[in-house]
Amino acid sequence: MSVRRRGIFLISSLITLVLVAMIITASLSLTSGFSLRADSSSDHANAKRAAESGLRYAEVRLQEDPGWRGDGNGIILNTPDLFVVEDRGNVYGLVKVAGQDFSQFRIRFNFQDGSAGGDGLDDPQKPTNFAYVSVNNLAKGTPTPLPRVDSNGIASHTPGSEEAPPFTAVVIVEGRAGNGLRQASPSNLLPADVEGQVSTSVMEAYLRVTGVNGLNAASMSAKDFVVDLGASGDTMTLAVQDKESQSAVIRSKESIKVLNGKTSGNLEAENGEARTKTGNIDARFESGDLTLATEQSTDRFYQLSFDEVEQADPSGNSLAAGTYVWWETSSGGELHYYDMDYEAYVKHIEANPTDPGSTSVSLPSSVSLSGTQLSLTGDVYIKKTGKGTTDFTLIPRGGAPEDPPSAVSTGFSSQAYAKALIAAGITLPQNRHGWRSTPTLSEFFAAGGPGDDPNWTTVIPGFQFRLAGDNNQGFEYQIDSQVVPTPTLEQAIEAFIEQKNPSGSYWQQNTTSGNGWEGQAKVWGVQVESVSPDALKELELGGTVSDNLTVNETQIHFSPPEGKSATLTSQGDIRIGGGVFGQGGSITSQGQIRISGLGTDLSANPNGQEGVSLYAKGDIVLSALKPTGTSGSYTYGDFNLKGVVYTQSNFEAKLGYDDPSVGDWGNLALTGSLVAYGGDPAGEPGANGNGSIKVTAKKFDLTFDPAYMNMLDGSPAGVRLEQTLKYTHR
């Protein structure tokens, strides 16, 4: 298990020490919230001074280290007028003003409940009877209950008690002054016998990290967030588990687009918020459902490094890296092993389709086989082999294609190009066909009739073809004056492209316009990508192999004991062809994660460090393409994920494809949070040029659930704090 903890930052440099001392000393005479002029010599005034000094001290320490909890463990400041010791979560300070006796402040973070207690701290060497416990919740986007102290002086989180808000530290300081502290000194912080009068003042302040707007987000993407619901699709819904205290937020450093779906509205939200670079989104929604805001370049994303994620122990249960292949047998299936990464395996097996590899597969105690199901009851680490293999692949013998055959093209695809144009919202150049202005594609194809403005009618010289307005704010496809209806914008663009390319070759524009083709994959500034070479594919095994196993029959199942977790961890890519199911399961990869097949229903454990469902340094790609049993016919299954899905690259869910070979599309439901950081979380979002979220599905339900967010951090070291609330109790 990895233990997530920010390092303890001691204030060690002389410059920092002086700055802290100056800030606190200034607070002795310039306290906020009350006036000391009338009773500057009173014990109560000095107690207030001490409490305010303790508050300022805590603020400086938290700004230096957002993970601070009074755990510097030693003498932190030692000046004639100010002495501070930190003791495993408790802080004691002595303050002297104008030669008077010391006043004292006390801050308590330690529950004093033993080394295995709820605070993660060993008991202090000098316990305190101070009855108020502070909470540092700066790094969490969810509320944390404030501890309650029982009659024995032991603190615990009490359900239903007051809470520290997200990204906020609640600091409670007691100031003490009077004759009873005359014996207090740096060598006697807690006099055994407090004689005489002691006045106290308790201050409570809420210190919040600035610049964290939107950190309680259902999704974050450094690049575009695009959802395509298809022509007959439904809606994207944005929700939050706790409707009373939080809003559902989707954030993109670039754009948010919800395409197709219901014409009456394709984005539904309750108390929702969308944040983009421009402050606008491309979607159909009720104005009262969703608030639009501008995403600032400085707004932070959840920062979660691979080392901070729950991982399988390399020294524990392990499985050799390589490609594991289900072969059909009379009893169901048999697992064959190849010490190869996926790409090498594909090349090898397509050249040698009858090679059985090894049927002697060594499995750890946490892995079992039943038919064509691989079950994990505990953690499994994918161990690098002697040949250098690091990937883990589990597929049926015939492969596990992510995309239908019609989507796989090595050349130019007019359909892919049409989709790319629409998704990009490209503005066409003014000089291409003499248009009077620069319309967008949608404006161009949905223009009024030719009689209204002939310049909006496009005629391709040499081809009796045009797209013309139909006088109903629509358009029609005309060849030799014969109208051929084109029901969708995508089909119109596709027809437009194919008509001007009758031989299939790409069209060359006059180079003087600067708007011509730049090769078969790019035109009008839009890149049209073929299927990724990393994608899972259908294997070409020739006519010598007859194997009917498909992703409809193969599964991997996470089944740890109740309340426990099972994590699959790899140094390389993880590819799974088949269904993925279970409660308490997590997949973490230093490469990509690609799942293709029957569908997935995978839940991480909430309320703990194991809240991550999928984590990859590379892309996360999910597909639920299923063969129907009829040759060349497919449908899509559903994906249901609960937990945090986090990628340092891009996220894509492929649960639909617009093609006659595809029947029903699938649905995606994700509860928790989805993050496409686009780079090392220690740096800025999108630093590696990635960070996109793309979902193609009939319906997409995205629900923010803070129960899975305990490990996510939005507060890097060195933050600015603002005081949002302050109380003086006495």
DAZINOR-V987265 format. One record per residue. N is the residue number from 0. RES is the residue in one letter. OMEGA is omega in whole degrees, -180 to 180 (NA if undefined). BURIAL is # if it has 16 or more other C-alpha atoms within 10 Angstrom, else .. D_LAST is the distance of its C-alpha to the last C-alpha in Angstrom with 2 decimals. Layout:
BEGIN
[[N:RES:OMEGA:BURIAL:D_LAST] [N:RES:OMEGA:BURIAL:D_LAST]]
END
This chain:
BEGIN
[[0:M:176:.:44.80] [1:S:-179:.:43.09] [2:V:-175:.:39.47] [3:R:-179:.:37.57] [4:R:175:.:35.07] [5:R:-180:.:34.39] [6:G:178:.:35.17] [7:I:-177:.:32.60] [8:F:176:.:32.54] [9:L:175:.:31.89] [10:I:-170:#:31.17] [11:S:-176:.:34.41] [12:S:-179:.:35.85] [13:L:-179:.:35.39] [14:I:-180:.:34.86] [15:T:178:.:31.97] [16:L:-179:.:30.41] [17:V:180:.:30.73] [18:L:179:.:29.32] [19:V:-180:#:26.19] [20:A:180:#:25.79] [21:M:-179:.:26.43] [22:I:-177:.:23.89] [23:I:179:#:21.08] [24:T:178:#:22.30] [25:A:-179:.:22.39] [26:S:-179:#:18.76] [27:L:-179:#:17.98] [28:S:-178:.:19.38] [29:L:-180:.:19.12] [30:T:-179:#:15.59] [31:S:172:.:15.15] [32:G:178:.:12.95] [33:F:-180:.:12.08] [34:S:-179:.:14.40] [35:L:-174:#:14.56] [36:R:-174:.:17.90] [37:A:-176:.:17.09] [38:D:-173:.:15.19] [39:S:-178:.:16.43] [40:S:-176:.:17.25] [41:S:178:.:14.16] [42:D:-178:#:12.53] [43:H:178:#:9.01] [44:A:179:#:10.81] [45:N:176:#:12.56] [46:A:177:#:9.73] [47:K:177:#:8.76] [48:R:-179:#:12.52] [49:A:179:#:12.93] [50:A:179:#:10.66] [51:E:177:#:12.55] [52:S:178:#:15.71] [53:G:179:#:15.35] [54:L:179:#:14.99] [55:R:177:#:18.06] [56:Y:-180:#:19.87] [57:A:-180:#:19.54] [58:E:179:#:20.79] [59:V:-179:#:23.77] [60:R:179:#:24.64] [61:L:177:#:24.62] [62:Q:178:#:26.79] [63:E:-178:#:29.13] [64:D:-178:#:29.35] [65:P:178:#:28.18] [66:G:-175:#:28.65] [67:W:175:#:26.25] [68:R:-179:#:24.05] [69:G:-172:#:23.36] [70:D:175:#:26.97] [71:G:173:#:28.50] [72:N:177:#:29.13] [73:G:177:.:29.52] [74:I:-178:.:28.56] [75:I:178:#:27.68] [76:L:180:#:26.93] [77:N:177:.:28.25] [78:T:-180:.:28.15] [79:P:-176:.:27.77] [80:D:-176:#:24.30] [81:L:-179:#:23.08] [82:F:-176:#:23.85] [83:V:175:#:22.99] [84:V:172:#:24.40] [85:E:-172:#:24.56] [86:D:174:#:25.59] [87:R:177:#:26.84] [88:G:174:#:23.75] [89:N:-177:#:21.10] [90:V:177:#:20.03] [91:Y:179:#:19.26] [92:G:174:#:19.02] [93:L:-176:#:19.48] [94:V:178:#:18.91] [95:K:180:#:20.73] [96:V:173:#:20.71] [97:A:175:.:23.75] [98:G:179:.:25.02] [99:Q:175:.:21.99] [100:D:178:#:21.13] [101:F:161:#:19.58] [102:S:-174:#:15.89] [103:Q:167:#:15.28] [104:F:180:#:13.95] [105:R:175:#:14.75] [106:I:-177:#:15.77] [107:R:169:#:17.65] [108:F:-173:#:20.46] [109:N:178:#:22.73] [110:F:-176:#:23.16] [111:Q:-178:#:24.74] [112:D:178:#:27.46] [113:G:-175:.:30.53] [114:S:-180:.:32.64] [115:A:-175:.:33.87] [116:G:-174:#:30.52] [117:G:-178:.:29.05] [118:D:-178:#:27.34] [119:G:-179:.:30.59] [120:L:169:#:29.21] [121:D:178:#:30.46] [122:D:-179:#:28.08] [123:P:175:#:26.47] [124:Q:179:.:28.08] [125:K:179:.:24.78] [126:P:179:#:22.85] [127:T:175:#:19.12] [128:N:177:.:17.27] [129:F:-168:.:14.21] [130:A:-179:#:14.04] [131:Y:-177:#:13.42] [132:V:178:#:16.58] [133:S:-179:#:17.21] [134:V:174:#:20.42] [135:N:179:#:22.95] [136:N:-176:#:24.97] [137:L:-172:#:26.37] [138:A:-174:#:29.93] [139:K:177:#:30.16] [140:G:179:#:31.20] [141:T:179:#:29.90] [142:P:176:#:26.50] [143:T:-180:#:25.18] [144:P:175:#:23.18] [145:L:-177:#:19.76] [146:P:173:#:20.22] [147:R:-178:#:19.05] [148:V:-180:#:18.88] [149:D:-176:.:21.09] [150:S:178:.:21.30] [151:N:180:.:23.26] [152:G:-179:#:20.69] [153:I:-177:#:22.95] [154:A:175:#:21.85] [155:S:175:#:24.11] [156:H:-178:#:24.43] [157:T:178:.:24.39] [158:P:179:.:26.63] [159:G:179:.:25.13] [160:S:177:.:21.54] [161:E:-174:.:19.59] [162:E:168:#:21.38] [163:A:-178:#:21.20] [164:P:177:#:23.55] [165:P:175:#:26.80] [166:F:-176:#:26.83] [167:T:171:#:23.05] [168:A:174:#:20.81] [169:V:-176:#:17.36] [170:V:180:#:15.50] [171:I:-174:#:12.25] [172:V:173:#:11.32] [173:E:173:#:9.53] [174:G:-179:#:9.84] [175:R:179:#:11.08] [176:A:177:#:12.98] [177:G:-176:#:15.08] [178:N:-178:#:18.49] [179:G:-180:#:18.09] [180:L:-177:#:18.45] [181:R:-179:#:21.63] [182:Q:-179:#:23.78] [183:A:179:#:22.04] [184:S:178:#:24.53] [185:P:178:#:26.00] [186:S:-178:.:28.23] [187:N:-175:.:25.60] [188:L:-177:#:22.51] [189:L:-179:#:21.37] [190:P:-177:.:22.62] [191:A:-179:.:24.12] [192:D:178:.:23.15] [193:V:-177:.:19.80] [194:E:176:.:20.80] [195:G:-174:.:19.13] [196:Q:173:.:15.61] [197:V:176:#:12.94] [198:S:-180:#:9.45] [199:T:174:#:7.08] [200:S:-179:#:4.82] [201:V:177:#:5.72] [202:M:179:#:7.83] [203:E:-178:#:10.60] [204:A:175:#:13.81] [205:Y:-178:#:17.22] [206:L:-174:#:20.03] [207:R:176:#:23.44] [208:V:176:#:26.90] [209:T:176:.:28.83] [210:G:-180:#:32.43] [211:V:179:#:32.24] [212:N:178:#:33.35] [213:G:-180:#:35.70] [214:L:174:#:34.95] [215:N:-169:#:34.63] [216:A:174:#:38.37] [217:A:176:#:41.24] [218:S:176:#:43.55] [219:M:177:#:43.63] [220:S:179:#:46.91] [221:A:178:#:47.68] [222:K:-173:#:50.96] [223:D:173:#:52.30] [224:F:-174:#:51.18] [225:V:176:#:54.35] [226:V:176:#:55.05] [227:D:-176:#:58.65] [228:L:179:#:59.05] [229:G:-176:#:62.81] [230:A:180:.:65.02] [231:S:-177:.:64.67] [232:G:-175:#:61.09] [233:D:-175:#:58.07] [234:T:162:#:54.53] [235:M:177:#:51.63] [236:T:179:#:48.49] [237:L:-175:#:44.98] [238:A:177:#:42.27] [239:V:-176:#:38.92] [240:Q:-180:#:38.20] [241:D:-176:.:34.76] [242:K:-174:.:35.55] [243:E:-170:.:32.21] [244:S:-173:.:30.01] [245:Q:174:#:32.53] [246:S:177:#:35.64] [247:A:-172:#:38.89] [248:V:167:#:39.68] [249:I:-174:#:42.92] [250:R:174:#:43.07] [251:S:175:#:46.02] [252:K:178:#:46.38] [253:E:-173:#:49.74] [254:S:174:#:50.78] [255:I:-179:#:50.41] [256:K:172:#:53.58] [257:V:-171:#:54.42] [258:L:176:#:58.19] [259:N:-176:#:60.60] [260:G:-177:#:59.54] [261:K:179:#:59.29] [262:T:-180:.:60.45] [263:S:-179:.:58.13] [264:G:-177:#:55.10] [265:N:176:#:54.71] [266:L:179:#:50.92] [267:E:-179:#:48.60] [268:A:174:#:44.83] [269:E:-176:.:41.93] [270:N:-176:#:38.91] [271:G:177:#:40.61] [272:E:176:#:40.44] [273:A:-177:#:43.15] [274:R:179:#:42.69] [275:T:-179:#:45.76] [276:K:-178:#:46.95] [277:T:-176:#:48.28] [278:G:179:#:45.78] [279:N:176:#:48.68] [280:I:177:#:50.26] [281:D:-179:.:53.74] [282:A:177:#:53.38] [283:R:-176:#:53.90] [284:F:176:#:50.74] [285:E:-175:.:49.14] [286:S:-180:.:47.01] [287:G:-177:.:44.21] [288:D:-168:.:44.07] [289:L:174:#:43.38] [290:T:179:#:41.41] [291:L:-179:#:43.08] [292:A:179:#:41.29] [293:T:176:.:42.41] [294:E:179:#:41.99] [295:Q:-180:#:41.11] [296:S:-178:.:42.86] [297:T:179:.:39.57] [298:D:-173:#:37.95] [299:R:171:#:37.58] [300:F:171:#:39.31] [301:Y:179:#:38.44] [302:Q:-178:#:39.42] [303:L:-180:#:41.03] [304:S:180:#:43.56] [305:F:-179:#:46.33] [306:D:-178:.:44.98] [307:E:-177:#:41.70] [308:V:173:#:43.60] [309:E:-178:#:44.58] [310:Q:171:#:48.12] [311:A:-179:#:50.91] [312:D:179:#:51.37] [313:P:-180:.:54.53] [314:S:-180:.:55.32] [315:G:-180:.:55.03] [316:N:-176:#:57.22] [317:S:178:#:59.20] [318:L:-178:#:61.95] [319:A:175:#:64.41] [320:A:180:#:63.95] [321:G:-179:#:66.80] [322:T:179:#:68.21] [323:Y:-171:#:68.49] [324:V:176:#:70.98] [325:W:172:#:71.73] [326:W:180:#:75.50] [327:E:174:#:76.89] [328:T:179:.:78.61] [329:S:-180:.:80.21] [330:S:179:.:77.19] [331:G:-178:.:74.62] [332:G:178:#:73.75] [333:E:-176:#:73.94] [334:L:177:#:71.63] [335:H:-174:#:73.34] [336:Y:177:#:71.70] [337:Y:-180:#:72.41] [338:D:-178:#:70.91] [339:M:167:#:70.39] [340:D:-172:#:67.70] [341:Y:-177:#:68.13] [342:E:179:.:70.06] [343:A:179:.:72.46] [344:Y:-179:#:72.94] [345:V:180:#:73.85] [346:K:-177:.:76.51] [347:H:-172:.:77.86] [348:I:177:#:78.07] [349:E:175:.:79.58] [350:A:-177:.:82.30] [351:N:-169:.:82.59] [352:P:-179:#:81.59] [353:T:179:.:82.99] [354:D:-177:.:81.25] [355:P:-176:.:79.44] [356:G:178:.:77.14] [357:S:176:.:75.90] [358:T:176:.:75.54] [359:S:-175:.:74.14] [360:V:180:.:70.42] [361:S:-177:.:68.10] [362:L:176:.:64.88] [363:P:-176:#:61.79] [364:S:-178:.:60.57] [365:S:-179:#:57.87] [366:V:177:#:60.58] [367:S:180:.:63.24] [368:L:173:.:66.03] [369:S:-176:.:67.29] [370:G:176:#:69.95] [371:T:177:#:68.59] [372:Q:175:#:64.92] [373:L:-176:#:62.95] [374:S:177:#:59.92] [375:L:177:#:56.94] [376:T:179:#:55.04] [377:G:-177:#:53.01] [378:D:176:#:52.55] [379:V:178:#:55.68] [380:Y:178:#:56.03] [381:I:-172:#:58.98] [382:K:177:#:60.59] [383:K:-178:#:62.66] [384:T:178:.:66.33] [385:G:177:.:68.82] [386:K:180:.:70.32] [387:G:179:.:67.01] [388:T:-179:#:66.28] [389:T:-177:#:62.56] [390:D:170:#:62.58] [391:F:179:#:62.35] [392:T:176:#:64.48] [393:L:-174:#:65.29] [394:I:168:#:67.86] [395:P:-173:#:70.92] [396:R:-179:#:74.28] [397:G:-180:#:74.94] [398:G:-178:#:71.64] [399:A:-173:#:68.56] [400:P:175:#:68.88] [401:E:-173:#:65.76] [402:D:175:#:67.91] [403:P:-177:#:71.07] [404:P:-178:.:74.27] [405:S:-180:.:74.40] [406:A:-176:#:71.17] [407:V:-178:.:72.61] [408:S:177:.:74.48] [409:T:-180:.:75.37] [410:G:-177:.:76.45] [411:F:178:#:75.27] [412:S:-180:#:73.95] [413:S:179:#:74.15] [414:Q:178:#:71.78] [415:A:179:#:69.19] [416:Y:179:#:69.71] [417:A:178:#:69.27] [418:K:-179:#:66.01] [419:A:178:#:64.81] [420:L:-179:#:65.70] [421:I:-179:#:63.81] [422:A:-178:#:60.72] [423:A:-178:#:60.70] [424:G:-172:.:61.21] [425:I:171:#:63.71] [426:T:-177:#:64.86] [427:L:-179:#:68.63] [428:P:-174:#:70.15] [429:Q:-172:.:71.69] [430:N:-174:.:75.05] [431:R:-180:.:75.85] [432:H:176:.:77.93] [433:G:178:.:77.69] [434:W:-175:#:74.83] [435:R:180:.:73.72] [436:S:-179:.:70.05] [437:T:-178:.:67.92] [438:P:169:#:67.01] [439:T:179:.:65.05] [440:L:-178:#:67.02] [441:S:179:.:65.69] [442:E:-178:.:66.64] [443:F:-175:#:70.04] [444:F:179:#:71.01] [445:A:-176:#:69.64] [446:A:177:#:71.30] [447:G:-175:#:73.46] [448:G:-179:#:77.23] [449:P:-180:#:79.75] [450:G:180:.:80.95] [451:D:-177:.:77.55] [452:D:-176:.:77.33] [453:P:-180:.:80.05] [454:N:180:.:78.12] [455:W:177:#:75.76] [456:T:-177:#:78.69] [457:T:175:#:79.20] [458:V:179:.:82.75] [459:I:-180:.:83.42] [460:P:179:.:86.75] [461:G:178:.:89.29] [462:F:178:.:87.65] [463:Q:-172:.:88.09] [464:F:172:#:84.44] [465:R:168:#:81.52] [466:L:-176:#:78.19] [467:A:175:#:78.32] [468:G:-178:#:76.18] [469:D:180:#:77.26] [470:N:177:.:76.38] [471:N:-178:.:73.55] [472:Q:174:.:70.91] [473:G:179:#:72.01] [474:F:176:#:74.60] [475:E:-177:#:77.82] [476:Y:-174:#:79.68] [477:Q:172:#:83.26] [478:I:-178:.:86.23] [479:D:177:.:89.52] [480:S:176:.:88.14] [481:Q:-177:.:87.48] [482:V:174:.:83.96] [483:V:-175:.:82.28] [484:P:174:.:78.92] [485:T:-169:#:75.92] [486:P:-178:.:73.09] [487:T:177:.:70.27] [488:L:-179:#:69.26] [489:E:-180:#:69.44] [490:Q:179:#:73.02] [491:A:180:#:74.04] [492:I:-180:#:72.84] [493:E:178:#:74.47] [494:A:179:#:77.74] [495:F:-179:#:77.52] [496:I:-176:#:77.24] [497:E:-180:#:79.97] [498:Q:-179:#:82.38] [499:K:176:#:82.23] [500:N:-172:.:82.65] [501:P:-179:.:85.64] [502:S:-180:.:86.68] [503:G:178:.:83.22] [504:S:-177:.:83.03] [505:Y:-174:#:80.16] [506:W:178:#:80.74] [507:Q:177:.:81.20] [508:Q:175:.:80.01] [509:N:-174:.:81.58] [510:T:-180:.:79.76] [511:T:180:.:79.67] [512:S:-180:.:77.05] [513:G:-176:.:74.67] [514:N:-176:#:73.66] [515:G:176:#:75.97] [516:W:175:#:75.47] [517:E:-175:#:74.15] [518:G:-173:.:75.66] [519:Q:-173:.:75.68] [520:A:-176:#:71.94] [521:K:175:.:70.59] [522:V:-179:#:71.29] [523:W:176:.:69.40] [524:G:-178:.:66.58] [525:V:177:#:65.87] [526:Q:177:#:66.20] [527:V:-174:#:67.83] [528:E:172:#:67.15] [529:S:-179:.:69.33] [530:V:-177:.:68.00] [531:S:176:.:66.07] [532:P:178:.:68.20] [533:D:-172:.:65.29] [534:A:169:#:65.53] [535:L:-174:#:66.80] [536:K:170:#:70.30] [537:E:-175:#:73.27] [538:L:-179:#:75.56] [539:E:-174:.:79.20] [540:L:178:#:81.01] [541:G:-177:.:84.43] [542:G:-177:.:86.74] [543:T:-175:.:86.86] [544:V:174:.:83.58] [545:S:-178:.:82.98] [546:D:-173:.:79.42] [547:N:177:.:77.75] [548:L:176:#:74.24] [549:T:178:#:71.68] [550:V:177:#:67.92] [551:N:-177:#:68.15] [552:E:-174:#:68.78] [553:T:-177:#:66.76] [554:Q:164:#:63.12] [555:I:-172:#:60.36] [556:H:176:#:57.93] [557:F:-177:#:54.54] [558:S:177:#:54.13] [559:P:174:#:51.65] [560:P:-177:.:50.39] [561:E:-180:.:47.73] [562:G:179:.:44.33] [563:K:-179:.:46.03] [564:S:174:#:47.25] [565:A:-176:#:50.57] [566:T:174:#:50.66] [567:L:-174:#:53.84] [568:T:179:#:53.51] [569:S:172:#:56.16] [570:Q:-178:#:56.66] [571:G:-180:#:59.01] [572:D:172:#:59.49] [573:I:177:#:59.16] [574:R:-179:#:61.64] [575:I:176:#:61.95] [576:G:-177:#:64.78] [577:G:-180:#:64.02] [578:G:176:#:61.17] [579:V:-173:#:57.81] [580:F:172:#:55.93] [581:G:177:#:53.27] [582:Q:-180:#:49.65] [583:G:-178:#:47.62] [584:G:180:#:49.99] [585:S:177:#:49.33] [586:I:-178:#:51.79] [587:T:-174:#:50.91] [588:S:173:#:53.47] [589:Q:173:#:53.78] [590:G:178:#:56.50] [591:Q:165:#:57.03] [592:I:178:#:56.52] [593:R:180:#:59.30] [594:I:-179:#:59.75] [595:S:176:#:62.75] [596:G:-170:#:64.17] [597:L:-173:#:63.73] [598:G:-175:#:60.06] [599:T:171:#:56.74] [600:D:-172:#:54.02] [601:L:-179:#:51.57] [602:S:170:#:47.95] [603:A:176:#:45.53] [604:N:176:#:42.94] [605:P:173:#:39.59] [606:N:179:.:36.14] [607:G:-180:.:37.28] [608:Q:-176:#:38.79] [609:E:-176:#:42.12] [610:G:180:#:41.26] [611:V:176:#:44.01] [612:S:178:#:47.23] [613:L:175:#:49.32] [614:Y:179:#:48.68] [615:A:170:#:51.40] [616:K:177:#:51.76] [617:G:-179:#:54.79] [618:D:166:#:55.49] [619:I:-178:#:54.64] [620:V:-179:#:57.54] [621:L:176:#:57.88] [622:S:178:#:61.08] [623:A:179:#:62.25] [624:L:-177:#:65.90] [625:K:172:#:68.10] [626:P:-177:#:71.89] [627:T:-173:.:73.17] [628:G:173:.:76.33] [629:T:-175:.:78.48] [630:S:177:.:79.54] [631:G:-178:.:77.60] [632:S:-174:.:75.16] [633:Y:166:#:71.39] [634:T:177:#:68.21] [635:Y:174:#:64.55] [636:G:-176:#:62.15] [637:D:171:#:58.39] [638:F:176:#:55.46] [639:N:-177:#:52.28] [640:L:175:#:49.57] [641:K:-177:#:46.07] [642:G:178:#:43.83] [643:V:173:#:43.41] [644:V:-169:#:46.67] [645:Y:176:#:46.39] [646:T:173:#:49.17] [647:Q:180:#:49.33] [648:S:-177:#:52.40] [649:N:175:#:53.46] [650:F:175:#:53.19] [651:E:173:#:56.07] [652:A:-178:#:56.75] [653:K:-178:#:60.41] [654:L:178:#:60.80] [655:G:176:#:63.48] [656:Y:-176:#:66.40] [657:D:-178:.:68.53] [658:D:180:.:71.99] [659:P:-179:.:74.70] [660:S:-175:.:74.52] [661:V:176:#:70.93] [662:G:-176:.:70.17] [663:D:171:#:66.71] [664:W:179:#:63.64] [665:G:179:#:60.65] [666:N:174:#:56.98] [667:L:174:#:53.96] [668:A:-180:#:50.66] [669:L:178:#:47.79] [670:T:-175:#:44.37] [671:G:176:#:41.74] [672:S:-179:#:42.16] [673:L:-176:#:45.19] [674:V:170:#:44.98] [675:A:-171:#:47.92] [676:Y:179:#:46.39] [677:G:179:#:49.67] [678:G:176:#:49.17] [679:D:-179:#:47.33] [680:P:176:#:43.67] [681:A:180:.:42.79] [682:G:-178:.:44.35] [683:E:176:#:44.42] [684:P:177:#:45.44] [685:G:-175:#:49.18] [686:A:-180:#:50.02] [687:N:178:.:53.07] [688:G:-180:.:54.39] [689:N:179:#:53.56] [690:G:-179:#:50.75] [691:S:172:#:52.51] [692:I:-179:#:52.05] [693:K:-179:#:55.21] [694:V:172:#:55.65] [695:T:-175:#:58.95] [696:A:177:#:58.65] [697:K:-180:#:59.46] [698:K:-179:#:55.81] [699:F:177:#:52.59] [700:D:-178:#:49.39] [701:L:-176:#:46.37] [702:T:176:#:43.11] [703:F:179:#:39.85] [704:D:-177:#:38.30] [705:P:-179:#:35.10] [706:A:-178:#:36.01] [707:Y:-166:#:38.44] [708:M:-172:#:36.26] [709:N:-176:#:34.26] [710:M:-176:#:36.44] [711:L:-172:#:36.49] [712:D:176:#:34.73] [713:G:-172:#:34.24] [714:S:176:#:32.38] [715:P:180:#:34.63] [716:A:179:.:33.49] [717:G:-176:.:32.13] [718:V:172:#:30.19] [719:R:-178:#:28.31] [720:L:172:#:24.81] [721:E:180:.:23.06] [722:Q:-176:.:19.37] [723:T:178:.:19.55] [724:L:175:.:15.97] [725:K:178:.:12.52] [726:Y:169:.:9.10] [727:T:-173:#:5.70] [728:H:177:.:3.79] [729:R:NA:.:0.00]]
END
